[in-house]
Amino acid sequence: MNMHLDLACPNFGIQEQHLFSATLREVFPGAPEIKGGYMYSNDQPGLGIDIDEKAAAKFPYKTP
């Protein structure tokens, strides 16, 4: 994820964003949050994003 590189880079400029829905936040706890125009990472090790397999099972993939 580029956000982690941006956090470590002193001459960082602009980061594109992705807005995570409530469903995605339920399935992927720890996803970055956007507040007041700023993107915030969490304080967990690595990317800090997990997967809740029980929550994911509630939203099976449907072929378009």
mmCIF file of the N, C-alpha and C atoms, coordinates in Angstrom:
data_MODEL
# 
_entry.id   MODEL 
# 
loop_
_atom_site.group_PDB 
_atom_site.id 
_atom_site.type_symbol 
_atom_site.label_atom_id 
_atom_site.label_alt_id 
_atom_site.label_comp_id 
_atom_site.label_asym_id 
_atom_site.label_entity_id 
_atom_site.label_seq_id 
_atom_site.pdbx_PDB_ins_code 
_atom_site.Cartn_x 
_atom_site.Cartn_y 
_atom_site.Cartn_z 
_atom_site.occupancy 
_atom_site.B_iso_or_equiv 
_atom_site.pdbx_formal_charge 
_atom_site.auth_seq_id 
_atom_site.auth_comp_id 
_atom_site.auth_asym_id 
_atom_site.auth_atom_id 
_atom_site.pdbx_PDB_model_num 
ATOM 1   N N  . MET A 1 1  ? 0.854   -1.173  0.000   1.00 0.00 ? 1  MET A N  1 
ATOM 2   C CA . MET A 1 1  ? 0.000   0.000   0.000   1.00 0.00 ? 1  MET A CA 1 
ATOM 3   C C  . MET A 1 1  ? 0.899   1.235   0.000   1.00 0.00 ? 1  MET A C  1 
ATOM 4   N N  . ASN A 1 2  ? 0.642   2.153   -0.879  1.00 0.00 ? 2  ASN A N  1 
ATOM 5   C CA . ASN A 1 2  ? 1.461   3.354   -1.011  1.00 0.00 ? 2  ASN A CA 1 
ATOM 6   C C  . ASN A 1 2  ? 1.406   4.242   0.218   1.00 0.00 ? 2  ASN A C  1 
ATOM 7   N N  . MET A 1 3  ? 0.325   4.173   0.972   1.00 0.00 ? 3  MET A N  1 
ATOM 8   C CA . MET A 1 3  ? 0.199   5.040   2.142   1.00 0.00 ? 3  MET A CA 1 
ATOM 9   C C  . MET A 1 3  ? 1.378   4.835   3.092   1.00 0.00 ? 3  MET A C  1 
ATOM 10  N N  . HIS A 1 4  ? 1.847   3.603   3.267   1.00 0.00 ? 4  HIS A N  1 
ATOM 11  C CA . HIS A 1 4  ? 2.944   3.338   4.190   1.00 0.00 ? 4  HIS A CA 1 
ATOM 12  C C  . HIS A 1 4  ? 4.247   3.947   3.677   1.00 0.00 ? 4  HIS A C  1 
ATOM 13  N N  . LEU A 1 5  ? 4.464   3.914   2.380   1.00 0.00 ? 5  LEU A N  1 
ATOM 14  C CA . LEU A 1 5  ? 5.634   4.575   1.802   1.00 0.00 ? 5  LEU A CA 1 
ATOM 15  C C  . LEU A 1 5  ? 5.512   6.091   1.992   1.00 0.00 ? 5  LEU A C  1 
ATOM 16  N N  . ASP A 1 6  ? 4.325   6.613   1.775   1.00 0.00 ? 6  ASP A N  1 
ATOM 17  C CA . ASP A 1 6  ? 4.097   8.052   1.941   1.00 0.00 ? 6  ASP A CA 1 
ATOM 18  C C  . ASP A 1 6  ? 4.386   8.508   3.374   1.00 0.00 ? 6  ASP A C  1 
ATOM 19  N N  . LEU A 1 7  ? 4.034   7.685   4.353   1.00 0.00 ? 7  LEU A N  1 
ATOM 20  C CA . LEU A 1 7  ? 4.267   8.039   5.752   1.00 0.00 ? 7  LEU A CA 1 
ATOM 21  C C  . LEU A 1 7  ? 5.756   8.133   6.078   1.00 0.00 ? 7  LEU A C  1 
ATOM 22  N N  . ALA A 1 8  ? 6.568   7.388   5.334   1.00 0.00 ? 8  ALA A N  1 
ATOM 23  C CA . ALA A 1 8  ? 8.003   7.362   5.599   1.00 0.00 ? 8  ALA A CA 1 
ATOM 24  C C  . ALA A 1 8  ? 8.799   8.315   4.709   1.00 0.00 ? 8  ALA A C  1 
ATOM 25  N N  . CYS A 1 9  ? 8.135   8.984   3.781   1.00 0.00 ? 9  CYS A N  1 
ATOM 26  C CA . CYS A 1 9  ? 8.823   9.817   2.788   1.00 0.00 ? 9  CYS A CA 1 
ATOM 27  C C  . CYS A 1 9  ? 8.659   11.308  3.145   1.00 0.00 ? 9  CYS A C  1 
ATOM 28  N N  . PRO A 1 10 ? 9.761   12.011  3.452   1.00 0.00 ? 10 PRO A N  1 
ATOM 29  C CA . PRO A 1 10 ? 9.642   13.404  3.880   1.00 0.00 ? 10 PRO A CA 1 
ATOM 30  C C  . PRO A 1 10 ? 9.161   14.363  2.786   1.00 0.00 ? 10 PRO A C  1 
ATOM 31  N N  . ASN A 1 11 ? 9.321   14.013  1.509   1.00 0.00 ? 11 ASN A N  1 
ATOM 32  C CA . ASN A 1 11 ? 8.887   14.912  0.439   1.00 0.00 ? 11 ASN A CA 1 
ATOM 33  C C  . ASN A 1 11 ? 7.635   14.385  -0.259  1.00 0.00 ? 11 ASN A C  1 
ATOM 34  N N  . PHE A 1 12 ? 6.802   13.691  0.487   1.00 0.00 ? 12 PHE A N  1 
ATOM 35  C CA . PHE A 1 12 ? 5.552   13.141  -0.034  1.00 0.00 ? 12 PHE A CA 1 
ATOM 36  C C  . PHE A 1 12 ? 4.602   14.254  -0.481  1.00 0.00 ? 12 PHE A C  1 
ATOM 37  N N  . GLY A 1 13 ? 3.867   14.013  -1.548  1.00 0.00 ? 13 GLY A N  1 
ATOM 38  C CA . GLY A 1 13 ? 2.939   15.017  -2.076  1.00 0.00 ? 13 GLY A CA 1 
ATOM 39  C C  . GLY A 1 13 ? 1.484   14.639  -1.896  1.00 0.00 ? 13 GLY A C  1 
ATOM 40  N N  . ILE A 1 14 ? 0.911   13.950  -2.872  1.00 0.00 ? 14 ILE A N  1 
ATOM 41  C CA . ILE A 1 14 ? -0.525  13.664  -2.885  1.00 0.00 ? 14 ILE A CA 1 
ATOM 42  C C  . ILE A 1 14 ? -0.744  12.159  -3.022  1.00 0.00 ? 14 ILE A C  1 
ATOM 43  N N  . GLN A 1 15 ? -1.704  11.622  -2.269  1.00 0.00 ? 15 GLN A N  1 
ATOM 44  C CA . GLN A 1 15 ? -2.058  10.203  -2.333  1.00 0.00 ? 15 GLN A CA 1 
ATOM 45  C C  . GLN A 1 15 ? -3.483  10.086  -2.855  1.00 0.00 ? 15 GLN A C  1 
ATOM 46  N N  . GLU A 1 16 ? -3.679  9.225   -3.859  1.00 0.00 ? 16 GLU A N  1 
ATOM 47  C CA . GLU A 1 16 ? -5.045  8.946   -4.295  1.00 0.00 ? 16 GLU A CA 1 
ATOM 48  C C  . GLU A 1 16 ? -5.742  8.192   -3.176  1.00 0.00 ? 16 GLU A C  1 
ATOM 49  N N  . GLN A 1 17 ? -7.055  8.264   -3.151  1.00 0.00 ? 17 GLN A N  1 
ATOM 50  C CA . GLN A 1 17 ? -7.778  7.634   -2.055  1.00 0.00 ? 17 GLN A CA 1 
ATOM 51  C C  . GLN A 1 17 ? -8.795  6.621   -2.555  1.00 0.00 ? 17 GLN A C  1 
ATOM 52  N N  . HIS A 1 18 ? -9.162  5.738   -1.670  1.00 0.00 ? 18 HIS A N  1 
ATOM 53  C CA . HIS A 1 18 ? -10.242 4.783   -1.910  1.00 0.00 ? 18 HIS A CA 1 
ATOM 54  C C  . HIS A 1 18 ? -11.158 4.867   -0.700  1.00 0.00 ? 18 HIS A C  1 
ATOM 55  N N  . LEU A 1 19 ? -12.423 5.083   -0.933  1.00 0.00 ? 19 LEU A N  1 
ATOM 56  C CA . LEU A 1 19 ? -13.379 5.149   0.166   1.00 0.00 ? 19 LEU A CA 1 
ATOM 57  C C  . LEU A 1 19 ? -13.915 3.749   0.433   1.00 0.00 ? 19 LEU A C  1 
ATOM 58  N N  . PHE A 1 20 ? -13.738 3.271   1.657   1.00 0.00 ? 20 PHE A N  1 
ATOM 59  C CA . PHE A 1 20 ? -14.173 1.935   2.036   1.00 0.00 ? 20 PHE A CA 1 
ATOM 60  C C  . PHE A 1 20 ? -15.595 2.006   2.589   1.00 0.00 ? 20 PHE A C  1 
ATOM 61  N N  . SER A 1 21 ? -16.474 1.164   2.054   1.00 0.00 ? 21 SER A N  1 
ATOM 62  C CA . SER A 1 21 ? -17.864 1.120   2.528   1.00 0.00 ? 21 SER A CA 1 
ATOM 63  C C  . SER A 1 21 ? -17.905 0.447   3.907   1.00 0.00 ? 21 SER A C  1 
ATOM 64  N N  . ALA A 1 22 ? -19.046 0.550   4.555   1.00 0.00 ? 22 ALA A N  1 
ATOM 65  C CA . ALA A 1 22 ? -19.221 -0.095  5.860   1.00 0.00 ? 22 ALA A CA 1 
ATOM 66  C C  . ALA A 1 22 ? -19.036 -1.603  5.737   1.00 0.00 ? 22 ALA A C  1 
ATOM 67  N N  . THR A 1 23 ? -19.483 -2.183  4.632   1.00 0.00 ? 23 THR A N  1 
ATOM 68  C CA . THR A 1 23 ? -19.326 -3.624  4.398   1.00 0.00 ? 23 THR A CA 1 
ATOM 69  C C  . THR A 1 23 ? -17.849 -3.993  4.308   1.00 0.00 ? 23 THR A C  1 
ATOM 70  N N  . LEU A 1 24 ? -17.078 -3.232  3.530   1.00 0.00 ? 24 LEU A N  1 
ATOM 71  C CA . LEU A 1 24 ? -15.644 -3.526  3.414   1.00 0.00 ? 24 LEU A CA 1 
ATOM 72  C C  . LEU A 1 24 ? -14.926 -3.351  4.741   1.00 0.00 ? 24 LEU A C  1 
ATOM 73  N N  . ARG A 1 25 ? -15.327 -2.361  5.519   1.00 0.00 ? 25 ARG A N  1 
ATOM 74  C CA . ARG A 1 25 ? -14.701 -2.156  6.831   1.00 0.00 ? 25 ARG A CA 1 
ATOM 75  C C  . ARG A 1 25 ? -15.011 -3.316  7.773   1.00 0.00 ? 25 ARG A C  1 
ATOM 76  N N  . GLU A 1 26 ? -16.210 -3.896  7.630   1.00 0.00 ? 26 GLU A N  1 
ATOM 77  C CA . GLU A 1 26 ? -16.573 -5.048  8.456   1.00 0.00 ? 26 GLU A CA 1 
ATOM 78  C C  . GLU A 1 26 ? -15.719 -6.260  8.078   1.00 0.00 ? 26 GLU A C  1 
ATOM 79  N N  . VAL A 1 27 ? -15.537 -6.490  6.791   1.00 0.00 ? 27 VAL A N  1 
ATOM 80  C CA . VAL A 1 27 ? -14.772 -7.640  6.312   1.00 0.00 ? 27 VAL A CA 1 
ATOM 81  C C  . VAL A 1 27 ? -13.267 -7.433  6.495   1.00 0.00 ? 27 VAL A C  1 
ATOM 82  N N  . PHE A 1 28 ? -12.791 -6.206  6.311   1.00 0.00 ? 28 PHE A N  1 
ATOM 83  C CA . PHE A 1 28 ? -11.366 -5.891  6.414   1.00 0.00 ? 28 PHE A CA 1 
ATOM 84  C C  . PHE A 1 28 ? -11.107 -4.872  7.527   1.00 0.00 ? 28 PHE A C  1 
ATOM 85  N N  . PRO A 1 29 ? -11.183 -5.308  8.787   1.00 0.00 ? 29 PRO A N  1 
ATOM 86  C CA . PRO A 1 29 ? -10.903 -4.364  9.877   1.00 0.00 ? 29 PRO A CA 1 
ATOM 87  C C  . PRO A 1 29 ? -9.463  -3.863  9.802   1.00 0.00 ? 29 PRO A C  1 
ATOM 88  N N  . GLY A 1 30 ? -9.289  -2.588  10.093  1.00 0.00 ? 30 GLY A N  1 
ATOM 89  C CA . GLY A 1 30 ? -7.964  -1.982  10.043  1.00 0.00 ? 30 GLY A CA 1 
ATOM 90  C C  . GLY A 1 30 ? -7.704  -1.216  8.760   1.00 0.00 ? 30 GLY A C  1 
ATOM 91  N N  . ALA A 1 31 ? -8.684  -1.197  7.847   1.00 0.00 ? 31 ALA A N  1 
ATOM 92  C CA . ALA A 1 31 ? -8.512  -0.447  6.601   1.00 0.00 ? 31 ALA A CA 1 
ATOM 93  C C  . ALA A 1 31 ? -8.284  1.031   6.920   1.00 0.00 ? 31 ALA A C  1 
ATOM 94  N N  . PRO A 1 32 ? -7.532  1.732   6.083   1.00 0.00 ? 32 PRO A N  1 
ATOM 95  C CA . PRO A 1 32 ? -7.276  3.157   6.348   1.00 0.00 ? 32 PRO A CA 1 
ATOM 96  C C  . PRO A 1 32 ? -8.575  3.954   6.452   1.00 0.00 ? 32 PRO A C  1 
ATOM 97  N N  . GLU A 1 33 ? -8.523  5.006   7.240   1.00 0.00 ? 33 GLU A N  1 
ATOM 98  C CA . GLU A 1 33 ? -9.683  5.884   7.406   1.00 0.00 ? 33 GLU A CA 1 
ATOM 99  C C  . GLU A 1 33 ? -9.350  7.260   6.862   1.00 0.00 ? 33 GLU A C  1 
ATOM 100 N N  . ILE A 1 34 ? -10.353 7.918   6.312   1.00 0.00 ? 34 ILE A N  1 
ATOM 101 C CA . ILE A 1 34 ? -10.183 9.276   5.796   1.00 0.00 ? 34 ILE A CA 1 
ATOM 102 C C  . ILE A 1 34 ? -11.050 10.196  6.650   1.00 0.00 ? 34 ILE A C  1 
ATOM 103 N N  . LYS A 1 35 ? -10.387 11.174  7.262   1.00 0.00 ? 35 LYS A N  1 
ATOM 104 C CA . LYS A 1 35 ? -11.087 12.145  8.113   1.00 0.00 ? 35 LYS A CA 1 
ATOM 105 C C  . LYS A 1 35 ? -10.553 13.526  7.791   1.00 0.00 ? 35 LYS A C  1 
ATOM 106 N N  . GLY A 1 36 ? -11.433 14.443  7.481   1.00 0.00 ? 36 GLY A N  1 
ATOM 107 C CA . GLY A 1 36 ? -11.034 15.828  7.248   1.00 0.00 ? 36 GLY A CA 1 
ATOM 108 C C  . GLY A 1 36 ? -10.030 15.993  6.119   1.00 0.00 ? 36 GLY A C  1 
ATOM 109 N N  . GLY A 1 37 ? -10.096 15.113  5.122   1.00 0.00 ? 37 GLY A N  1 
ATOM 110 C CA . GLY A 1 37 ? -9.188  15.210  3.990   1.00 0.00 ? 37 GLY A CA 1 
ATOM 111 C C  . GLY A 1 37 ? -7.842  14.533  4.193   1.00 0.00 ? 37 GLY A C  1 
ATOM 112 N N  . TYR A 1 38 ? -7.646  13.875  5.344   1.00 0.00 ? 38 TYR A N  1 
ATOM 113 C CA . TYR A 1 38 ? -6.395  13.175  5.638   1.00 0.00 ? 38 TYR A CA 1 
ATOM 114 C C  . TYR A 1 38 ? -6.653  11.677  5.731   1.00 0.00 ? 38 TYR A C  1 
ATOM 115 N N  . MET A 1 39 ? -5.699  10.875  5.250   1.00 0.00 ? 39 MET A N  1 
ATOM 116 C CA . MET A 1 39 ? -5.802  9.420   5.343   1.00 0.00 ? 39 MET A CA 1 
ATOM 117 C C  . MET A 1 39 ? -4.978  8.953   6.539   1.00 0.00 ? 39 MET A C  1 
ATOM 118 N N  . TYR A 1 40 ? -5.598  8.156   7.399   1.00 0.00 ? 40 TYR A N  1 
ATOM 119 C CA . TYR A 1 40 ? -4.942  7.668   8.605   1.00 0.00 ? 40 TYR A CA 1 
ATOM 120 C C  . TYR A 1 40 ? -4.777  6.163   8.550   1.00 0.00 ? 40 TYR A C  1 
ATOM 121 N N  . SER A 1 41 ? -3.582  5.695   8.859   1.00 0.00 ? 41 SER A N  1 
ATOM 122 C CA . SER A 1 41 ? -3.351  4.264   8.997   1.00 0.00 ? 41 SER A CA 1 
ATOM 123 C C  . SER A 1 41 ? -3.593  3.881   10.453  1.00 0.00 ? 41 SER A C  1 
ATOM 124 N N  . ASN A 1 42 ? -3.614  2.590   10.727  1.00 0.00 ? 42 ASN A N  1 
ATOM 125 C CA . ASN A 1 42 ? -3.766  2.152   12.109  1.00 0.00 ? 42 ASN A CA 1 
ATOM 126 C C  . ASN A 1 42 ? -2.384  1.876   12.704  1.00 0.00 ? 42 ASN A C  1 
ATOM 127 N N  . ASP A 1 43 ? -2.329  1.472   13.958  1.00 0.00 ? 43 ASP A N  1 
ATOM 128 C CA . ASP A 1 43 ? -1.038  1.255   14.614  1.00 0.00 ? 43 ASP A CA 1 
ATOM 129 C C  . ASP A 1 43 ? -0.662  -0.222  14.723  1.00 0.00 ? 43 ASP A C  1 
ATOM 130 N N  . GLN A 1 44 ? -1.261  -1.059  13.890  1.00 0.00 ? 44 GLN A N  1 
ATOM 131 C CA . GLN A 1 44 ? -0.968  -2.492  13.898  1.00 0.00 ? 44 GLN A CA 1 
ATOM 132 C C  . GLN A 1 44 ? 0.275   -2.781  13.057  1.00 0.00 ? 44 GLN A C  1 
ATOM 133 N N  . PRO A 1 45 ? 0.957   -3.903  13.307  1.00 0.00 ? 45 PRO A N  1 
ATOM 134 C CA . PRO A 1 45 ? 2.153   -4.231  12.520  1.00 0.00 ? 45 PRO A CA 1 
ATOM 135 C C  . PRO A 1 45 ? 1.815   -4.532  11.062  1.00 0.00 ? 45 PRO A C  1 
ATOM 136 N N  . GLY A 1 46 ? 2.801   -4.359  10.193  1.00 0.00 ? 46 GLY A N  1 
ATOM 137 C CA . GLY A 1 46 ? 2.599   -4.597  8.756   1.00 0.00 ? 46 GLY A CA 1 
ATOM 138 C C  . GLY A 1 46 ? 1.630   -3.585  8.194   1.00 0.00 ? 46 GLY A C  1 
ATOM 139 N N  . LEU A 1 47 ? 0.783   -4.034  7.290   1.00 0.00 ? 47 LEU A N  1 
ATOM 140 C CA . LEU A 1 47 ? -0.250  -3.133  6.769   1.00 0.00 ? 47 LEU A CA 1 
ATOM 141 C C  . LEU A 1 47 ? -1.346  -2.899  7.798   1.00 0.00 ? 47 LEU A C  1 
ATOM 142 N N  . GLY A 1 48 ? -1.463  -3.807  8.771   1.00 0.00 ? 48 GLY A N  1 
ATOM 143 C CA . GLY A 1 48 ? -2.445  -3.642  9.831   1.00 0.00 ? 48 GLY A CA 1 
ATOM 144 C C  . GLY A 1 48 ? -3.866  -3.933  9.411   1.00 0.00 ? 48 GLY A C  1 
ATOM 145 N N  . ILE A 1 49 ? -4.033  -4.530  8.245   1.00 0.00 ? 49 ILE A N  1 
ATOM 146 C CA . ILE A 1 49 ? -5.369  -4.851  7.742   1.00 0.00 ? 49 ILE A CA 1 
ATOM 147 C C  . ILE A 1 49 ? -5.577  -6.346  7.881   1.00 0.00 ? 49 ILE A C  1 
ATOM 148 N N  . ASP A 1 50 ? -6.678  -6.728  8.479   1.00 0.00 ? 50 ASP A N  1 
ATOM 149 C CA . ASP A 1 50 ? -6.986  -8.129  8.709   1.00 0.00 ? 50 ASP A CA 1 
ATOM 150 C C  . ASP A 1 50 ? -8.173  -8.519  7.826   1.00 0.00 ? 50 ASP A C  1 
ATOM 151 N N  . ILE A 1 51 ? -8.575  -9.780  7.893   1.00 0.00 ? 51 ILE A N  1 
ATOM 152 C CA . ILE A 1 51 ? -9.790  -10.223 7.205   1.00 0.00 ? 51 ILE A CA 1 
ATOM 153 C C  . ILE A 1 51 ? -10.628 -10.999 8.207   1.00 0.00 ? 51 ILE A C  1 
ATOM 154 N N  . ASP A 1 52 ? -11.889 -10.653 8.272   1.00 0.00 ? 52 ASP A N  1 
ATOM 155 C CA . ASP A 1 52 ? -12.837 -11.350 9.138   1.00 0.00 ? 52 ASP A CA 1 
ATOM 156 C C  . ASP A 1 52 ? -13.571 -12.349 8.245   1.00 0.00 ? 52 ASP A C  1 
ATOM 157 N N  . GLU A 1 53 ? -13.157 -13.604 8.304   1.00 0.00 ? 53 GLU A N  1 
ATOM 158 C CA . GLU A 1 53 ? -13.705 -14.616 7.398   1.00 0.00 ? 53 GLU A CA 1 
ATOM 159 C C  . GLU A 1 53 ? -15.179 -14.881 7.652   1.00 0.00 ? 53 GLU A C  1 
ATOM 160 N N  . LYS A 1 54 ? -15.637 -14.767 8.896   1.00 0.00 ? 54 LYS A N  1 
ATOM 161 C CA . LYS A 1 54 ? -17.067 -14.956 9.184   1.00 0.00 ? 54 LYS A CA 1 
ATOM 162 C C  . LYS A 1 54 ? -17.886 -13.836 8.540   1.00 0.00 ? 54 LYS A C  1 
ATOM 163 N N  . ALA A 1 55 ? -17.378 -12.617 8.621   1.00 0.00 ? 55 ALA A N  1 
ATOM 164 C CA . ALA A 1 55 ? -18.078 -11.493 7.979   1.00 0.00 ? 55 ALA A CA 1 
ATOM 165 C C  . ALA A 1 55 ? -18.039 -11.658 6.468   1.00 0.00 ? 55 ALA A C  1 
ATOM 166 N N  . ALA A 1 56 ? -16.900 -12.098 5.927   1.00 0.00 ? 56 ALA A N  1 
ATOM 167 C CA . ALA A 1 56 ? -16.775 -12.277 4.484   1.00 0.00 ? 56 ALA A CA 1 
ATOM 168 C C  . ALA A 1 56 ? -17.759 -13.321 3.967   1.00 0.00 ? 56 ALA A C  1 
ATOM 169 N N  . ALA A 1 57 ? -18.024 -14.350 4.762   1.00 0.00 ? 57 ALA A N  1 
ATOM 170 C CA . ALA A 1 57 ? -18.959 -15.405 4.349   1.00 0.00 ? 57 ALA A CA 1 
ATOM 171 C C  . ALA A 1 57 ? -20.380 -14.864 4.166   1.00 0.00 ? 57 ALA A C  1 
ATOM 172 N N  . LYS A 1 58 ? -20.681 -13.747 4.820   1.00 0.00 ? 58 LYS A N  1 
ATOM 173 C CA . LYS A 1 58 ? -22.019 -13.142 4.667   1.00 0.00 ? 58 LYS A CA 1 
ATOM 174 C C  . LYS A 1 58 ? -22.181 -12.434 3.324   1.00 0.00 ? 58 LYS A C  1 
ATOM 175 N N  . PHE A 1 59 ? -21.065 -12.216 2.628   1.00 0.00 ? 59 PHE A N  1 
ATOM 176 C CA . PHE A 1 59 ? -21.093 -11.476 1.365   1.00 0.00 ? 59 PHE A CA 1 
ATOM 177 C C  . PHE A 1 59 ? -20.401 -12.282 0.269   1.00 0.00 ? 59 PHE A C  1 
ATOM 178 N N  . PRO A 1 60 ? -21.009 -13.398 -0.171  1.00 0.00 ? 60 PRO A N  1 
ATOM 179 C CA . PRO A 1 60 ? -20.347 -14.226 -1.181  1.00 0.00 ? 60 PRO A CA 1 
ATOM 180 C C  . PRO A 1 60 ? -20.198 -13.479 -2.512  1.00 0.00 ? 60 PRO A C  1 
ATOM 181 N N  . TYR A 1 61 ? -19.122 -13.813 -3.225  1.00 0.00 ? 61 TYR A N  1 
ATOM 182 C CA . TYR A 1 61 ? -18.861 -13.183 -4.531  1.00 0.00 ? 61 TYR A CA 1 
ATOM 183 C C  . TYR A 1 61 ? -19.938 -13.603 -5.510  1.00 0.00 ? 61 TYR A C  1 
ATOM 184 N N  . LYS A 1 62 ? -20.428 -12.645 -6.274  1.00 0.00 ? 62 LYS A N  1 
ATOM 185 C CA . LYS A 1 62 ? -21.423 -12.911 -7.316  1.00 0.00 ? 62 LYS A CA 1 
ATOM 186 C C  . LYS A 1 62 ? -20.838 -12.487 -8.644  1.00 0.00 ? 62 LYS A C  1 
ATOM 187 N N  . THR A 1 63 ? -20.820 -13.390 -9.586  1.00 0.00 ? 63 THR A N  1 
ATOM 188 C CA . THR A 1 63 ? -20.300 -13.085 -10.912 1.00 0.00 ? 63 THR A CA 1 
ATOM 189 C C  . THR A 1 63 ? -21.161 -12.001 -11.563 1.00 0.00 ? 63 THR A C  1 
ATOM 190 N N  . PRO A 1 64 ? -20.522 -10.962 -12.124 1.00 0.00 ? 64 PRO A N  1 
ATOM 191 C CA . PRO A 1 64 ? -21.316 -9.892  -12.746 1.00 0.00 ? 64 PRO A CA 1 
ATOM 192 C C  . PRO A 1 64 ? -22.054 -10.376 -13.973 1.00 0.00 ? 64 PRO A C  1 
# 
